[in-house]
């Protein structure tokens, strides 16, 4: 399956906006939990974005 790099960047921007505004708070909670488990910042944002785009 081909990926769409433009859509991918837009999804990451949405995740970044959610983290900045803490809305919904579950995004920040999940992000922090992923970082604490050793996941990198980039991968944590990507994992969250993948869940949001399902």
Secondary structure, 3 states (H helix, E strand, C coil): CCCCHHHHHHHHHHHHHHHHHCCCHHHHHHHHHHHHCCCCHHHHHHHHHHHHCC
